[in-house]
C-alpha cells in the first residue's frame, strides 16, 4: 500500500456524505463546511474526516478570477448557460461542478502528521490511485497545460485531465479537496470555462496570466476508461478503499459547537460573494 495512505489509517474515520442533498445544497455551504471542520480538526476537537459532495450547475471561481476586467459579462454568460457562479475562499481558478462531478475532501490535523505542503496532495493522489487500481495504473499527477485550473497535481490518464486537487490550511487543520469528473464530457465543461475567460478578459491586458484552455485536454473518467461510471459507483470505490484503512467508518454530520462555527463561516462566504455581486446573479 502507498505510504501516503498511512495518514488515513485510523481506529475510526468520520464520514460526511453530501452527495444526495440535491440542487438546494449550495457550493458556498460546502466551503463553509470544510472551513468549519478544518478549524475544529486543527484544534484536535474533531476527528480526521472524509467528506463527499456534489453540486449542480455551478462554476466555482478563485480569488484571481474576481480580478478579471470584464467579470460581470463573464458571469452573465455562465448564467445564460444555466450555471450559477460563486467565489471560493481560497486560491485556484474557475472549475465546473455538476451532477457528474464528485468532490472529496480529506480533513486532518497538521500536527499529527507533521504535514509538508505536498503531503496532503500525495495522500489524495494515492487514495484516487487505490480507488481505481483494478481499472488502470495510468493515473498521473502533473500539470496539464490547456486544462482549467491547472496545477502540479492535476490527475490525468494519457495526458487528459479528469481531476484537480487543491489544499486549504486553517489553524493547523488541513483540507485537501479534489473534484473528479466522473461522467459526461470533460471537453464540454472545459469549453464553457474557455468561453468564460474569453468574455471576461475581452482581449484586455491582465497582470495575472489566466489559462489558455484547450478543451481536448480534459475528459471524464467514463470517457478515459471506456466504461459507464456514476457518482454512486465512485462512492462505493471510495468506501472500499477506506475500509482497507480503518475498521470503523462513522457516518456523521455537524454536531455540538460545530454548527455555530459553521454558521459563522457560511456568513463569511455569503459576505464574500455579495461583495463582488455574484450572489445577486440570476
C-alpha positions as CSV (number, residue, x, y, z in Angstrom):
1,X,0.0,0.0,0.0
2,X,1.2,3.5,-0.8
3,X,2.9,5.0,2.2
4,X,0.9,8.2,1.9
5,X,-2.3,6.3,2.7
6,X,-0.9,5.6,6.2
7,X,-2.2,9.0,7.2
8,X,-5.7,7.7,6.8
9,X,-5.0,4.6,9.0
10,X,-7.2,5.2,12.0
11,X,-9.2,3.3,14.5
12,X,-12.1,5.1,13.0
13,X,-12.8,7.7,10.3
14,X,-15.6,10.2,10.3
15,X,-17.5,10.3,7.1
16,X,-19.9,13.1,6.0
17,X,-21.8,12.4,2.8
18,X,-23.3,15.4,0.9
19,X,-23.8,13.7,-2.5
20,X,-27.5,13.2,-2.2
21,X,-28.6,16.6,-0.9
22,X,-29.8,17.8,-4.3
23,X,-29.7,21.2,-6.0
24,X,-30.6,23.2,-2.9
25,X,-27.2,22.3,-1.4
26,X,-25.1,25.3,-2.4
27,X,-21.4,25.3,-3.0
28,X,-20.9,28.1,-0.5
29,X,-22.2,25.7,2.1
30,X,-19.5,23.2,1.2
31,X,-16.7,25.6,1.6
32,X,-18.1,26.8,4.9
33,X,-18.4,23.2,6.0
34,X,-14.7,22.4,5.1
35,X,-13.6,25.6,6.9
36,X,-15.5,24.6,10.0
37,X,-14.2,21.0,10.0
38,X,-10.6,22.2,9.2
39,X,-10.7,24.6,12.2
40,X,-12.0,22.0,14.7
41,X,-9.7,19.3,13.5
42,X,-6.7,21.6,13.7
43,X,-7.6,22.2,17.3
44,X,-7.9,18.4,17.8
45,X,-11.5,18.9,18.8
46,X,-12.9,16.9,15.9
47,X,-11.5,13.7,14.3
48,X,-10.0,13.1,10.8
49,X,-12.9,13.3,8.4
50,X,-13.7,12.4,4.8
51,X,-16.4,14.5,3.2
52,X,-18.1,13.9,-0.2
53,X,-20.2,16.5,-2.1
54,X,-21.9,17.1,-5.4
55,X,-23.2,20.5,-6.6
56,X,-25.5,21.2,-9.5
57,X,-24.6,23.5,-12.4
58,X,-22.1,25.7,-10.5
59,X,-18.9,27.4,-11.6
60,X,-16.6,27.9,-8.7
61,X,-14.3,30.9,-9.2
62,X,-11.0,31.5,-7.5
63,X,-9.9,34.8,-6.0
64,X,-7.8,35.7,-9.1
65,X,-10.9,35.3,-11.2
66,X,-12.6,38.2,-9.3
67,X,-9.9,40.5,-10.9
68,X,-10.9,39.7,-14.5
69,X,-11.5,43.0,-16.3
70,X,-15.0,42.0,-17.6
71,X,-16.0,39.6,-14.8
72,X,-19.7,40.7,-14.9
73,X,-20.0,39.8,-18.6
74,X,-18.3,36.5,-18.0
75,X,-20.7,35.7,-15.1
76,X,-23.7,36.7,-17.3
77,X,-22.5,34.2,-19.9
78,X,-22.3,31.5,-17.3
79,X,-25.8,32.3,-16.1
80,X,-27.1,32.2,-19.7
81,X,-25.6,28.7,-19.9
82,X,-27.6,27.6,-16.8
83,X,-24.8,27.9,-14.3
84,X,-24.6,29.9,-11.1
85,X,-21.2,31.3,-10.1
86,X,-19.6,31.5,-6.6
87,X,-16.2,32.5,-5.3
88,X,-14.4,30.1,-3.0
89,X,-12.4,31.3,-0.1
90,X,-9.0,30.1,-1.4
91,X,-6.7,30.3,-4.4
92,X,-7.1,28.4,-7.7
93,X,-9.2,29.3,-10.7
94,X,-12.5,28.5,-12.3
95,X,-13.8,24.9,-12.2
96,X,-17.1,23.3,-13.2
97,X,-19.3,21.4,-10.7
98,X,-22.3,19.5,-11.8
99,X,-24.1,16.2,-11.0
100,X,-21.4,14.3,-12.9
101,X,-18.6,15.7,-10.7
102,X,-17.8,14.1,-7.4
103,X,-15.9,16.2,-4.8
104,X,-13.9,14.6,-2.0
105,X,-12.4,16.4,1.0
106,X,-9.8,14.8,3.3
107,X,-9.6,16.8,6.5
108,X,-6.9,16.1,9.1
109,X,-4.7,17.8,11.7
110,X,-1.4,19.2,10.5
111,X,0.4,18.5,13.8
112,X,-0.5,14.8,14.0
113,X,1.4,14.0,10.8
114,X,3.9,16.9,10.6
115,X,2.5,17.5,7.1
116,X,4.6,19.3,4.5
117,X,2.7,21.1,1.7
118,X,2.9,18.2,-0.8
119,X,2.0,15.5,1.7
120,X,-1.7,16.4,1.6
121,X,-1.7,16.3,-2.2
122,X,0.1,13.0,-2.2
123,X,-2.4,11.5,0.2
124,X,-5.3,12.4,-2.1
125,X,-3.4,11.2,-5.2
126,X,-2.7,7.8,-3.5
127,X,-6.3,7.5,-2.5
128,X,-7.5,8.0,-6.1
129,X,-5.0,5.6,-7.4
130,X,-6.1,3.0,-4.9
131,X,-9.8,3.5,-5.8
132,X,-9.2,2.7,-9.5
133,X,-6.3,0.3,-9.3
134,X,-8.4,-2.5,-10.8
135,X,-9.2,-0.4,-13.9
136,X,-5.9,1.4,-14.6
137,X,-2.4,2.0,-13.5
138,X,-2.0,5.1,-15.7
139,X,-3.2,7.8,-13.4
140,X,-0.5,10.5,-13.3
141,X,-0.1,13.6,-11.2
142,X,1.3,16.5,-13.2
143,X,0.2,19.8,-14.6
144,X,-1.9,19.5,-17.8
145,X,-1.3,22.7,-19.8
146,X,-4.5,23.7,-21.5
147,X,-6.8,22.5,-18.8
148,X,-8.8,24.7,-16.5
149,X,-7.4,25.5,-13.0
150,X,-4.1,23.8,-13.9
151,X,-1.7,22.7,-11.2
152,X,1.1,20.3,-10.3
153,X,-1.4,17.8,-9.0
154,X,-3.7,17.6,-11.9
155,X,-4.7,14.0,-12.3
156,X,-4.7,12.6,-15.8
157,X,-4.7,9.5,-17.9
158,X,-2.9,9.5,-21.3
159,X,-2.4,13.3,-21.0
160,X,-6.1,14.1,-20.4
161,X,-7.1,15.7,-17.1
162,X,-10.1,14.3,-15.1
163,X,-9.4,15.8,-11.7
164,X,-7.7,18.6,-9.9
165,X,-6.6,18.8,-6.2
166,X,-6.5,21.9,-4.0
167,X,-5.5,22.4,-0.4
168,X,-6.5,24.8,2.3
169,X,-5.0,25.2,5.8
170,X,-6.6,26.9,8.7
171,X,-5.2,27.0,12.2
172,X,-3.2,23.7,11.9
173,X,-6.1,21.9,10.1
174,X,-5.6,20.7,6.5
175,X,-8.4,20.3,4.0
176,X,-7.4,18.6,0.8
177,X,-10.1,18.8,-1.9
178,X,-10.5,17.1,-5.2
179,X,-13.0,17.3,-8.0
180,X,-13.4,14.1,-10.0
181,X,-15.1,14.4,-13.4
182,X,-16.9,11.1,-13.3
183,X,-19.0,11.1,-16.4
184,X,-20.3,13.2,-19.3
185,X,-18.0,15.3,-21.5
186,X,-14.8,16.8,-19.9
187,X,-14.1,18.8,-23.1
188,X,-17.6,20.3,-23.0
189,X,-17.0,21.5,-19.4
190,X,-13.7,23.0,-20.5
191,X,-15.3,24.7,-23.4
192,X,-17.6,26.6,-21.0
193,X,-14.7,27.8,-19.0
194,X,-12.7,28.7,-22.1
195,X,-15.6,30.9,-23.3
196,X,-16.0,32.4,-19.9
197,X,-12.4,33.6,-19.9
198,X,-12.5,34.9,-23.4
199,X,-15.6,37.0,-22.5
200,X,-14.3,38.1,-19.1
201,X,-10.8,39.1,-20.4
202,X,-12.2,40.6,-23.7
203,X,-8.6,40.9,-25.1
204,X,-7.5,43.3,-22.4
205,X,-4.1,43.2,-20.7
206,X,-4.1,41.5,-17.3
207,X,-1.3,41.3,-14.7
208,X,-2.2,37.7,-14.0
209,X,-1.8,35.1,-16.7
210,X,-5.1,33.2,-17.0
211,X,-5.0,29.7,-18.6
212,X,-5.4,29.4,-22.3
213,X,-7.8,26.5,-22.3
214,X,-7.7,23.7,-24.9
215,X,-10.9,21.7,-24.3
216,X,-9.5,18.4,-25.7
217,X,-7.0,18.3,-22.8
218,X,-9.9,17.3,-20.5
219,X,-12.1,14.3,-20.2
220,X,-14.2,12.4,-17.7
221,X,-13.2,9.1,-16.1
222,X,-16.0,7.4,-18.0
223,X,-14.6,8.6,-21.3
224,X,-11.0,7.7,-20.4
225,X,-11.8,4.2,-19.0
226,X,-14.4,3.5,-21.6
227,X,-17.0,2.4,-19.0
228,X,-20.2,4.0,-17.7
229,X,-19.3,5.3,-14.2
230,X,-21.7,7.0,-12.0
231,X,-21.1,9.1,-8.8
232,X,-22.6,6.2,-6.8
233,X,-20.1,3.8,-8.4
234,X,-17.2,6.0,-7.4
235,X,-18.6,6.5,-3.9
236,X,-18.6,2.7,-3.5
237,X,-14.9,2.6,-4.6
238,X,-14.1,5.3,-2.1
239,X,-15.6,3.4,0.7
240,X,-13.9,0.2,-0.3
241,X,-10.6,1.9,-0.2
242,X,-11.3,3.5,3.2
243,X,-12.4,0.2,4.7
244,X,-9.0,-1.2,3.9
245,X,-7.5,1.6,6.1
246,X,-9.8,1.6,9.1
247,X,-12.1,-0.9,10.8
248,X,-14.8,1.7,11.5
249,X,-16.3,4.4,9.3
250,X,-18.7,6.6,11.2
251,X,-21.4,8.3,9.2
252,X,-21.8,11.8,10.6
253,X,-23.0,15.4,10.3
254,X,-22.0,18.5,12.2
255,X,-22.8,18.4,15.9
256,X,-22.3,20.5,19.0
257,X,-20.5,23.8,18.6
258,X,-19.5,22.8,15.0
259,X,-23.0,24.1,14.0
260,X,-22.4,27.5,15.4
261,X,-18.9,27.7,13.8
262,X,-20.4,26.6,10.5
263,X,-23.0,29.4,10.6
264,X,-20.1,31.9,11.1
265,X,-18.1,30.5,8.1
266,X,-21.3,30.4,6.0
267,X,-22.0,34.1,6.6
268,X,-18.4,34.9,5.7
269,X,-18.9,33.1,2.4
270,X,-22.1,34.9,1.7
271,X,-20.5,38.2,2.5
272,X,-17.5,37.5,0.2
273,X,-19.9,36.7,-2.7
274,X,-22.1,39.7,-2.0
275,X,-19.1,42.0,-2.1
276,X,-18.5,41.0,-5.8
277,X,-22.2,40.9,-6.6
278,X,-22.3,37.2,-7.5
279,X,-25.0,36.2,-5.1
280,X,-27.3,38.5,-7.0
281,X,-26.7,37.0,-10.4
282,X,-29.7,35.1,-11.7
